[in-house]
Amino acid sequence: MREEPDERDSRMTYDLDDFFEHVTGTTLSAETDPELIVFTTLFSNFLDAKRISMVLEHHGYPRRWVLFVARHLKQDTIESFNILWHLAQHTSTPAKALEAMAARGPQVSGLDAAVLWNPNVTRVIVERIARLEHSDAHVLGHPLLPVDELRRRYAALDRDDLKRNKLALKSVAMHPHCPTDIVTELALHPDLFIRAVVACRWDLPPSVREILAQDESPRVRARLAGLPWPPTKPSPDPVDPIEA
């Protein structure tokens, strides 16, 4: 017996408004609230989280869908978390939706990390995530984190406890407005990987550049010179100068 195709799968190819009309029997108009009606339909168990994800991907995350998802979709399954994670990264996701997704729990999550690096993120969102427990490694390098807050958090870090704070110290070293005194201190840090991050900065003052130029680690010196690490191995095959 031939299996009939799943009618719901065919809807994925519909235009967004046609899809809405097919599901609800209602034509979108100025009198309807598309955001509310569409999501009331989707989240009344008509589609599961995987199908919602497929619809969102297919239609490129329409703005009128995003805010409702950000506010109301629970992170109770891997599928629903993946929907939110993709929305958090998508460049068309507006700041209001990012605010709704940020700082949902008492600790930083993968969702917060994705929100932080969305180009539409705002200082309000960054500061909200910064208030979460264990947020240092995520927010300390963010350009929207105020320098005064960066100083306060850096002063509170145990710089000798690398097991807990190594990522946070690297983040400080990457902050685009990191004060010179902190950059200098990190350039002298015992951990070579932190020094290597400092060496990647384009705005190093001459005094710090001189310190790193004499670093005992070839990795740090290579990063300072803008060279790859580990060094690129020469090809064993001869290079034809005409084709080079």
Residue pairs with C-beta under 8 A, 6 or more apart in sequence:
8 47
8 51
11 19
11 22
11 23
12 54
12 55
12 58
13 58
14 22
16 59
16 62
17 27
17 28
19 55
20 26
20 28
20 34
20 37
20 38
20 41
21 27
21 28
23 41
23 46
24 37
24 41
26 32
26 37
28 34
34 64
35 64
35 65
35 67
35 68
36 68
38 64
38 65
38 68
39 65
39 68
39 69
39 72
42 52
42 55
43 52
43 72
43 73
47 55
48 79
49 73
49 77
49 79
49 80
49 83
50 79
52 69
52 83
53 79
53 82
53 83
53 86
56 65
56 69
56 83
56 86
56 87
57 86
59 65
60 92
61 86
61 87
61 90
61 92
61 93
63 92
63 94
66 87
66 90
66 92
66 93
66 94
66 97
67 94
67 96
67 97
67 100
69 83
69 84
69 87
69 97
70 84
70 87
70 93
70 96
70 97
70 98
70 100
70 101
71 97
71 100
73 80
73 83
73 84
74 80
75 81
75 84
75 104
75 109
75 111
81 110
81 111
84 101
84 111
85 110
85 111
85 114
87 93
87 97
87 101
88 98
88 101
88 111
88 114
88 115
88 118
89 114
89 117
89 118
90 118
91 118
91 119
91 120
93 118
93 120
94 120
95 120
95 121
95 122
95 125
98 115
98 118
98 120
98 121
98 122
98 125
99 122
99 124
99 125
99 128
101 111
101 115
102 112
102 115
102 125
102 128
102 129
103 112
103 128
103 129
103 131
103 132
104 111
104 112
105 132
106 132
106 133
107 132
107 133
107 134
108 129
108 132
108 133
108 134
108 135
108 138
112 129
112 132
112 135
112 138
113 138
115 121
115 125
115 129
116 125
116 126
116 129
116 138
116 139
116 142
121 144
122 144
123 144
123 146
126 139
126 142
126 144
126 145
127 145
127 146
127 149
129 135
129 138
129 139
130 139
130 145
130 149
130 153
136 153
136 157
136 165
136 168
136 171
137 165
137 167
137 168
137 171
138 171
139 145
139 171
140 150
140 153
140 154
140 168
140 171
140 172
140 175
141 170
141 171
141 172
141 173
141 174
141 175
142 175
143 175
143 176
143 177
145 175
147 177
147 178
147 179
150 172
150 175
150 177
150 178
150 179
150 182
151 179
151 182
153 168
154 172
154 182
157 165
157 168
157 169
157 172
158 164
158 165
159 165
159 169
159 189
162 169
162 191
166 191
166 193
166 194
169 186
169 189
169 191
169 194
170 193
170 194
170 197
172 178
172 182
172 186
173 183
173 186
173 194
173 197
173 198
173 201
174 197
174 200
174 201
178 201
180 205
180 208
183 198
183 201
183 204
183 205
183 208
184 205
184 207
184 208
184 211
186 194
186 195
186 197
186 198
187 195
187 198
187 199
187 208
187 211
187 212
188 195
188 211
189 195
189 198
192 215
192 217
192 219
192 220
193 219
195 212
195 215
195 217
195 220
196 217
196 219
196 220
196 223
196 229
197 223
198 204
198 208
198 212
199 212
199 215
199 220
199 221
199 223
199 224
200 223
204 212
204 224
209 224
212 220
212 221
212 224
213 221
213 224
215 221
215 224
218 229
219 229
222 228
222 229
222 231
223 229
